Structures are given as structure tokens and as C-alpha cells.
Amino acid sequence: MAAGPSVGPGRWLGVLDELLTRTGSRFRRVEPRRRARAFVLGLLAGLRRKNCWTIAEHAGDPSPDGMQHLLARAKWDADGVRDDTRGCVIEHLGDPGAVLAIDETGDIKKGTATPGVQRQYTGTAGRIENAQVAVYLGYAAPRGHALIDRELYLPRSWTDDQGRCAAAGIPAGTKFATKPQLAQRMIERTAAAAVPFAWVAGDEVYGGNGPLRAWLESRRIAYVLAVACDHRVPAGGRAHHPGRSAGRPPAREGLAAAVRRCRRQRTSLV
């Protein structure tokens, strides 16, 4: 197995400090900015469990109050930090052949107060659990990979209850959005920021969503998105199941014609 790119401790600490200097103006006070550095270092540390308690202990704090304040009440521009982080990633890793990878992941939670939490499937556990789920956008390039965007998934049990949203600090008027719609938002932001990339990749959650595929094609964005084995694929004027032939030989000629047509149009075939 070929070894991937590696960065020594001194180098990545330098890059982290460079990023935090860049994001300094996103924090209204110096205290949350310093605590943000300690929080990130805790996330990157080899802690067995990572929560406000363990990260606070790693930072030398006597209690988790400061870390909880950073996440819940401190005034800082999270979207601005996201934009600065994306800019830093592109400066170091930017490549026109890069891939945007979309995927969701969940964090198992206790209680019902955490924004977006409900009983839902999460790949973290491989089953339905009380969890918070978010969709992430990764940037994969020859020199490395990093996350550059995120969107919290809010189920209808949240967006249909504005009182619950207000109590959790979710902006008024927040509407329900599917995971593919959240992915589209992030890809659109990335393209608007002139981030260099060649194509988008994702699993069946995104490949099975026709509106997302249609939007990508309308923007002439190439993609490789997984689909279910029973997904119907138009080929030669008829729809075929890629996973079964129903006793008939595969429509090779129709598929070949569809591929040639897509190549001429510089679009992607899923």
C-alpha cells in the first residue's frame, strides 16, 4: 500500500495557527478565539472519547463550562470561519482535478434538546438511534483531503415546531431540506467561491435523487453518484434495471449510444 501524504506535528500546528490567525476577525472577543484553538487541538488529540468534558480536561480547564459556552453562547461567525477554512484548504491543496465528496454522518445523543436530534438511521451505529445527523462536503486532491463545508440536517419534527427551534437557537423561518438539497447548497457555495474541482462523488442517498442529478447536469458539473441496483436507467429510449435483465440480453447498443451522447454533451451518466 502506498503511503499517503503526511505532515509532521510542527508543520500542522503551524498551519492551524495560520488558519486561526486568518479567522481571528470572526470572533468578537479574544477569549473564544483562544478557546477555539484549544477545542480544535482537543478534537485532533488521541482522546478515547471526545466531548466538552474530555476536551476541557485536555486543555487544562477545571470544568467544561468554557467549551460549552464556546459552542452554545459565544458570539462568533461560524459561516465566516467555514469560508476561511475553505480558503486555507484550497491554498494548500487546491487542484483542478480534485473531487468533492458528499456524505452524511451522525452522532448518537441522549435527550431531545440537541438541534436536529431524533430517532433516525446513522451510519455511526449502523442502525436507527437517537442521533444528530449532518451532511458534509469533503475536498479530495492529490496533495491531501479536508472537510470544507457542513449542513445540519433538521428533520420535519424540528422544522414543523418553531418553538422547539427557537429554544435551540435555530434561526426563525428555517425550512425543511432533504440531505440532497443540503448537498446542493454546499456544492453551489463551493462553485460560487471558484474552488477548483473536476467532479462530485456520493453514495445512493445522492445518486438516487433525480433533482440533484438534474441540477448538476444543468451546471455542467461532472459526477459519479452511486445508485441502487434496481434504479431505472434510460438507455436507447427505454428504461432498464442495471441490476437485472429479466431474461433478456443487456441493451449494450442502447447503453453505448447513451454513453456516446453524454460524452458529446460533456455530461455524466449515472
N, C-alpha and C positions, 0 to 999 in steps of 0.2 A: 504494500500500500504506500503510495506516495505521501510524503509529509506535506501538510498544508502550511500556509504562511503562519509565522509565529512572531510575537512581539515580546521583548523582554520586559520585566517589571518596571525598570526605569523609563523605558520608552512609552509604555501605555499610561503610566502615571503622568508623564509629560503631556501626552495627548489629552488625557482627562482634564488636566489643569488648563490646557489651551481651550478646551470646549467650555469649561466653567467660566473662564475669563470672557469668552465670547457671549455667554448667556447672562453675564452679570447684570446687564441693564433690565433683564426680565424680572428681577426681584426688587421689591420696593425697599427692603431693608437688608443689611449685610448679614444678620443672623440667619435667616432662612437660606441665604446663598451658601453660607458655610455649612449649614446643616445638610443641605442638598449634597454637598461633596461627601460628607460622612455617610449619608444614606446610600449613595451610589457605590462607595467603597464597600459598604456592608453587603450590597447586592452582589458585588463581584467577589466577595470573600468566600472561602470554602466552609460556610456555616452549614450545619446539618439541617437546620430549619431557619427560614428567613421570614421574620415578621418584625413589627416595631420593637418588641422586647429584645429579640436577639441582635438586631441591628444597633439598637441603643447601647446594649452591653458591649458590642464590638467597638463602638465609637467612644466608650468610656463614660457614657451618661448614666446617672444614677436611676433614671426611670425612662419609660418610653414617651413621656409627655411631649418632649420636643419633636420627636419624629412624627407623632400623631398630629401635632399642631401643623407641621410642615405639609402633611397630606390633606388635612381637613380644613384648616382655617387660615393659614398663612396666605398673604397676597403675593401671587406671582403668576406670570403669563405662561401657562403650560403649552399653549399652541405656539407661542414665540420660541420657547425652548425647543419644541419639536422642529421648527423651521431652522433654528441654529444648528441643531444636531444633524439634520439632513444636510445642511451646507457643509459641515465639517466632514461628514462621511463622504460626500461627493468630492471634496478637495483631496482626500486621501485615497479613495477607492474608485472614483468616477471612471467609467469606461463605456463607450458606445455599445459594446456587446453585452452589457450587464443584463441581468434578469430581475424583474420584480416578482417576488413570490408572495402570494396572499394565502393566509391561513388563520384559523381561529384557535384559541386555546382557552381553557377555563381554570379557575382557581376555586377549589372547594371551600365553602364558607359555612359558618354557623350563624343562625339567626336570619332575620329578614330585612335588616336596615341597610346593608351594603348595596349601593346602586346597582340595579340590574340582576340582583340575586333572585333565583327561583330554582325549583327542581327542573333540571334540563340536562341533556346529554353533554358530557365533557370528555374529550379525549384524554385529559389528565388522568381520569379514573377508568375510562373505557366503559362507562355506564352512566345512567341518569343519577345525578346527585344534586344537592343544594349547592349551586355554584354561580359564580360570576363569569361571564364569557366576553371576550374581546376579540376583534379581528385585527390582525397585524399585517404590515407591509414590510417585507424584507428586501434588501438590496444585495444581490449576489454578483460579484465581479471577480475577475481573475486574481486580484490582489487581496480579496477578503470579502466578508459579508457583515451586514449590520441591519438592525431594525431602523426604519426611518419614519414610520407613521403608525398610528393606532386609532381605533374607534371602539368605544364601549358599546356592546350590544345590549339594548334595552328592550326586553320582551313587552308584549302588549299589557301584561299585568302591571307594568310600570307606567308606560306612556298613557294608558287609559285612566290612570289615577294621579291627577295633577297635584293633589295634596301630598301624596307619598313622594312624588318627585321633588316638590318644594322642600319637604323636610330633609331630603337627602342632598339638597344643593344643586339639583339638576335644573338648568335654565327653563323658565316658563315657555310653553309652546313647543317643547321638544316632541317631535313626531316619531312614530314607529318607523324603523327602517330594517329591512332584511339584511342578512350578512352580505349577500352580493351587492346590495345597494351601498353598504358601508365600504366595501372594497372599491366600488366605482368612485366614491368620493375621494378615497386616498390616491387612487391612480390618477384621477383628474388633477388633484393638487400637485402631485409629483410631476405630471406633464407640464402643468402651468408654470412650475418652477424651473423648467428647462433642464431637468435631470436627464442625463444620457442613459438610455437603456434600449435594448433590442426587442424584448418581448416580455410577456406576462405569463406566469405559471400558477396553477392552483389545482385543488382537488375537485371531487364531484359536487361539492356544495356550490362551487362557482361554475364549473363546466356544464352542470345541468340547468343553469339559469339562462334562458334564451335572451332576456333583455340585456344582461351583462355582455353576452357574446355579441349581440347586435350593436351595442354601444361601442365596444372595442373595434369592431369592423368599420363602423361609421367614422371612427377616429383614425382608421388605418393603423391600429396597434396590433401587432402580431401576438398570438397567444398559443399556449399549449395547456389546455384545461382537461382534466380527467372527466369522463362521463361514465354512467352506469352501463353494465353490459346489455341492458335492454333499452338503451337510448336509441331513438329512431334517427337515422342519418339520411338526409335526402341525397340520392345518387341516381343519375340518369332519369330524372323525372318521377322516381318512385322513392318511397321511404323504406329503408332496410334496417333490421336489427343487427348491429355489428356482432352480437354475441350468439346469434343462432341463424341458421339458414333455412329452417322449416322444410328440409328435404330437397331444397333447390340449390344448384351451384351458385357460389357468390357472384354478385354482379360486378365482375372485375372491370368490364369495359365501361360501365357507368361510373364506377369509382374513379377509374383512371381519367375519364373525361372531366369529372368534377375537380380532381386534383390539378389537371392542366388548366382548367378555367380559373381556379383560385390562384394559381401561380401567375397567370396573366394579369389578374386583378390585384396581385400582391396582398391578398387576404389570407386568413388562416382557415384551415379546415379542421373541425373538431369531430 
